Amino acid sequence: MKTIAFFDAKAYDKESFSRFANDEINIRYFENKLNADTVSMAACCDGVCAFVNDTIDKQVIDKLSEYGVGVIAMRCAGYNNVDLKAAAGRVKILRVPAYSPYSVAEHAMGLILTLNRKLHRAYIRTRDHNFSLEGLIGFDLRGKTVGIIGTGKIGRCFADVCAGFGMNILGFDPYENKEFGGKYVSLDKLLAQSDIISLHCPLTKENHHLISDKTIEKMKDGAYIINTSRGQLIDTAALIDGLKSGKIGAAGLDVYEEETALFFEDYSDEIIPDDTLSTIISMPNVIVTSHQAFLTREALDGIAETTLENLSAYFNGEELKNEVTI
C-alpha cells in the first residue's frame, strides 16, 4: 500500500475522498498547507496531494525529491503554484483537468445576480426588519452584453448559463472553440462592449494582471467584473481605483491575488493584516467569496475520483493521462 501526504485537508475533502478510497492508497491528512516549512511531513510518504494555495516551489520540490517522493497529485485544474521546471524529470505532476464546470459557472452567475439585485444587502436589511427598497435597484440581464475571457469548459458552460438569461455573449481566447455559444472578438472590443466581464482563464505569465489600470480604462463605464478563476489575473490596486472612481460598477471575486495565507481558514476572531483585502471587502458593491466556486458535491466527488485514479495510474506504471509537463 502506498502512503500519500494530503495537505490543506478539510472535512469535506476527507468525506469525498473516503467515498472513493481503495486498498492501494493510504492517505495521511494534514491541515497544514504545503510549503518549505511543512514539506517534512511528507517524509516516508510515496506521494503528495496538494491544492491551489500550497506553495510548491523549487525548495519544496528539492525536499520531496530528497525524500523519494515521485508524484504530486494536484486536486484541482490549475497548477500555477507549481515550479514545473524544478519538477521536470524528478517529480511527476498530475492534475484534475475537469470536474464539474457547472459548479464554477453557476457560482459566477450567482455573484452577478447577487451584485445586480443587491441580494446581500436586502438579506441583511430584512433581518433587521428594514423593508425599504431604497438603493436596491438593479437592471435586467436580458439584452445586456457579457464578455467571457477564457472559453474552456467552464467558460463555455458560463456562456450557456448567460444564454438562458437572453444575454449577448462575446468571447476572447487565444484558442477558439467551435462549441462556444457566443461571438469571438478581440480583447479590446470585448472590454469596450461588455456590461459584465467574467474571467475563466488559467493564470499564465502572459495574462498576469490582465485586468489592470490600462484595461480598466478601456471598459464601459459601470462595467461589472467577475473573477472565479485566479486572483492574480486582476491587479487589486487598479480594481480598487476603478471601483472608487465609478469606472467599475461592481466586482464579484471568488479569488484574490494574495489569498494564500487567508482563504480556507477562519479569521473571524482576528484582525486581518491585509489592508487591501479589508478595503475591498468593505465596499458595498463588492462581494468576496473564499474560493468556493468549485464547492459542490458533484465537483468534490469528481476531484476525489480523478485524483485517486491519477495516483493509481502512477503507482501501477500506467499511462498518465493528466500529467502536467513544461
C-alpha positions in Angstrom: 0.0 0.0 0.0 1.3 3.5 -0.9 1.1 6.4 1.5 0.0 9.8 0.4 0.6 13.1 2.4 -2.6 15.1 1.8 -2.0 18.8 2.6 -4.5 21.6 3.3 -7.2 18.9 4.2 -10.7 20.0 5.1 -13.6 17.9 6.4 -15.3 17.9 3.0 -12.1 16.6 1.4 -12.0 13.7 3.8 -15.6 12.9 3.2 -15.4 12.9 -0.6 -12.1 11.0 -0.8 -13.3 8.4 1.7 -16.1 7.6 -0.8 -13.6 6.6 -3.5 -11.0 5.0 -1.2 -9.2 1.9 -2.4 -6.9 -0.7 -0.9 -3.9 0.6 -2.9 -3.6 4.0 -1.2 -3.4 5.1 2.4 -4.0 8.8 2.9 -2.5 10.8 5.8 -4.5 14.0 6.1 -2.7 17.2 7.2 -4.5 20.5 7.9 -1.3 22.5 7.1 -0.6 23.9 3.7 2.3 22.5 1.8 5.4 24.8 1.8 9.0 24.8 2.8 8.1 24.7 6.5 5.7 21.8 6.3 7.2 19.6 3.5 9.0 17.4 6.1 5.5 15.9 6.8 5.8 14.1 3.5 9.0 12.3 4.6 8.4 8.5 4.4 5.5 9.0 2.1 5.2 7.8 -1.5 3.3 10.8 -2.9 1.7 14.1 -2.1 -1.7 15.5 -2.7 -1.8 19.3 -2.9 -4.3 22.1 -3.6 -4.4 25.6 -5.1 -2.8 27.6 -2.2 0.0 25.2 -1.5 3.5 26.5 -2.3 5.3 24.0 -4.5 8.4 25.9 -5.4 11.9 24.6 -6.1 12.7 24.4 -2.4 9.7 22.1 -1.8 10.4 20.1 -5.0 14.1 19.6 -3.9 12.9 18.2 -0.5 10.3 15.9 -1.9 12.9 14.5 -4.4 15.3 14.0 -1.5 12.6 12.1 0.4 12.0 9.9 -2.6 8.5 11.3 -3.3 7.9 10.8 -7.0 4.5 12.2 -7.6 2.4 15.3 -6.7 -1.3 14.9 -7.3 -3.0 18.3 -7.6 -6.6 18.0 -6.7 -7.5 21.0 -8.9 -7.2 22.0 -12.5 -4.7 24.8 -12.0 -1.0 24.4 -11.4 0.4 27.9 -11.5 1.7 27.3 -7.9 4.0 24.5 -9.1 7.5 25.1 -10.3 7.3 22.8 -13.3 10.9 23.5 -14.3 12.2 22.3 -10.9 9.9 19.2 -11.1 10.9 18.2 -14.6 12.5 14.7 -14.6 12.2 14.4 -10.8 8.6 14.5 -9.6 5.5 13.8 -11.7 2.8 16.5 -11.5 -0.7 15.2 -12.1 -3.9 17.3 -12.0 -7.7 17.1 -12.4 -8.4 18.8 -15.7 -12.1 18.8 -15.3 -14.6 18.0 -12.5 -17.8 20.0 -12.6 -17.5 23.0 -14.8 -21.2 23.8 -13.9 -20.2 24.5 -10.3 -17.9 27.4 -11.2 -20.2 28.7 -14.0 -23.2 28.7 -11.7 -21.3 30.5 -8.9 -20.2 33.2 -11.3 -23.8 33.8 -12.3 -24.7 33.8 -8.6 -22.3 36.6 -8.0 -23.8 38.6 -10.8 -27.3 38.1 -9.6 -26.4 39.0 -6.0 -24.5 42.1 -7.0 -27.0 43.3 -9.5 -30.2 42.8 -7.4 -28.4 43.7 -4.2 -29.5 40.4 -2.6 -26.7 40.5 0.1 -27.9 44.0 1.2 -31.6 43.0 1.1 -30.9 39.9 3.2 -29.2 42.0 6.0 -32.0 44.7 5.9 -34.9 42.4 6.3 -33.3 40.5 9.2 -33.3 44.0 10.9 -36.9 44.5 9.9 -35.9 47.1 7.4 -38.2 46.7 4.4 -37.2 49.8 2.4 -36.3 49.3 -1.2 -34.1 52.4 -1.5 -30.7 51.6 -3.0 -31.7 48.2 -4.3 -32.4 49.0 -7.9 -30.8 46.5 -10.4 -31.1 46.0 -14.2 -32.5 43.3 -16.5 -29.8 40.9 -17.6 -31.7 40.2 -20.8 -30.2 42.2 -23.7 -27.0 43.0 -21.8 -23.6 42.0 -23.1 -21.4 39.6 -21.2 -17.7 39.3 -22.2 -16.2 35.9 -21.3 -12.4 35.8 -21.2 -11.4 32.1 -21.4 -13.7 29.7 -23.3 -12.6 26.3 -21.9 -15.2 24.0 -20.4 -16.1 26.4 -17.6 -16.2 29.5 -19.9 -18.5 27.6 -22.3 -20.8 26.4 -19.5 -21.0 30.0 -18.3 -21.9 31.1 -21.8 -24.8 28.6 -21.8 -26.0 30.0 -18.5 -25.9 33.5 -19.8 -27.8 32.5 -23.0 -30.6 31.3 -20.7 -30.9 34.9 -19.5 -31.1 36.2 -23.0 -27.7 38.0 -22.9 -25.5 38.9 -25.8 -22.3 36.8 -25.5 -18.8 37.9 -26.5 -15.7 35.8 -26.0 -11.9 36.1 -26.1 -9.5 33.2 -26.1 -6.2 32.6 -28.0 -7.6 29.2 -28.7 -11.1 29.5 -30.1 -13.5 26.6 -29.7 -16.4 25.8 -32.1 -18.6 24.8 -29.2 -18.5 28.3 -27.7 -22.0 29.7 -27.7 -21.0 33.3 -28.4 -19.1 35.5 -30.8 -15.3 35.7 -30.6 -13.9 39.3 -30.7 -10.6 40.9 -29.8 -9.8 41.6 -26.2 -10.1 45.4 -26.7 -13.6 45.0 -28.4 -14.7 42.8 -25.5 -13.6 45.3 -22.9 -15.3 48.2 -24.7 -18.6 46.5 -25.4 -19.3 44.3 -22.3 -21.6 45.3 -19.5 -20.2 42.3 -17.5 -16.8 40.8 -17.8 -16.2 37.3 -16.4 -12.8 35.7 -16.2 -12.5 31.9 -16.9 -8.9 31.5 -18.0 -5.9 29.8 -16.3 -3.2 32.0 -14.9 -0.1 32.3 -17.1 2.9 34.6 -17.2 1.3 36.4 -20.2 -2.0 37.2 -18.5 -0.8 38.1 -15.1 -2.7 41.3 -14.1 -4.8 41.0 -17.3 -7.2 43.4 -15.5 -5.1 46.5 -14.9 -5.4 50.2 -14.9 -4.9 50.1 -18.7 -7.5 47.5 -19.5 -10.0 49.0 -17.0 -9.7 52.3 -18.8 -10.9 50.5 -22.0 -14.1 49.2 -20.3 -17.6 50.6 -20.4 -18.4 52.9 -17.5 -20.0 50.9 -14.8 -19.0 47.5 -16.1 -19.1 44.6 -13.7 -16.0 42.3 -13.2 -16.4 38.7 -12.1 -13.4 36.5 -11.3 -13.8 32.8 -10.4 -10.5 31.8 -11.9 -7.2 33.0 -10.4 -6.6 36.1 -8.2 -3.5 37.3 -10.0 -5.5 37.9 -13.2 -6.5 41.2 -11.5 -4.4 44.0 -10.2 -6.3 44.6 -7.0 -5.0 48.1 -6.5 -6.2 49.1 -10.0 -9.5 47.4 -9.3 -10.0 49.4 -6.1 -9.2 52.6 -8.0 -11.7 51.7 -10.7 -14.4 51.0 -8.0 -13.7 54.3 -6.2 -13.9 56.3 -9.4 -17.1 54.5 -10.6 -15.5 53.2 -13.7 -16.2 49.7 -12.4 -19.8 49.3 -11.3 -19.3 46.2 -9.1 -17.0 43.3 -8.6 -17.6 39.7 -7.7 -14.4 37.9 -6.6 -14.1 34.3 -5.6 -10.3 34.6 -5.7 -7.8 37.2 -4.6 -4.2 37.6 -5.6 -2.9 37.4 -2.1 -5.3 34.8 -0.8 -2.8 32.0 0.0 -2.3 32.8 3.7 -6.0 33.6 4.3 -8.5 31.7 2.2 -9.9 28.4 3.5 -9.2 29.5 7.1 -11.3 31.1 9.9 -10.0 34.5 11.0 -13.3 35.8 12.3 -11.8 36.5 15.8 -8.8 38.3 14.4 -7.9 41.5 12.6 -6.9 40.6 9.1 -3.4 42.0 8.4 -4.1 42.6 4.7 -5.3 46.2 4.4 -6.1 45.8 0.7 -8.4 42.9 1.2 -10.1 44.7 4.2 -10.7 47.7 1.9 -12.2 45.7 -0.9 -14.4 43.7 1.4 -15.8 46.9 2.9 -17.1 48.2 -0.4 -20.9 47.8 -0.8 -20.6 46.9 -4.5 -18.1 44.1 -4.0 -18.7 40.5 -3.0 -15.8 38.3 -2.0 -16.2 34.6 -1.6 -13.3 32.5 -0.3 -12.5 30.4 -3.4 -15.7 28.4 -3.1 -16.9 28.3 -6.7 -15.9 24.7 -7.1 -17.6 23.6 -3.9 -20.4 21.3 -4.9 -20.9 17.7 -4.0 -20.6 16.7 -7.7 -17.3 18.6 -8.1 -15.8 17.2 -4.9 -16.7 13.7 -5.9 -15.2 14.3 -9.4 -12.0 15.7 -7.9 -11.6 12.8 -5.5 -12.3 10.1 -8.1 -9.9 11.6 -10.7 -7.1 12.3 -8.1 -7.2 8.7 -6.9 -7.3 7.4 -10.4 -4.2 9.6 -11.3 -2.3 8.2 -8.3 -3.3 4.6 -9.1 -2.1 5.0 -12.7 1.3 6.4 -11.4 1.9 3.6 -8.9 0.8 0.9 -11.4 3.0 2.2 -14.2 0.1 3.1 -16.4 -0.3 6.0 -18.8 -0.5 9.3 -17.0 -3.3 11.0 -19.0 -3.4 14.0 -16.7 0.3 14.7 -16.3 1.5 18.3 -16.5 4.8 19.0 -18.2 6.7 22.1 -19.3 
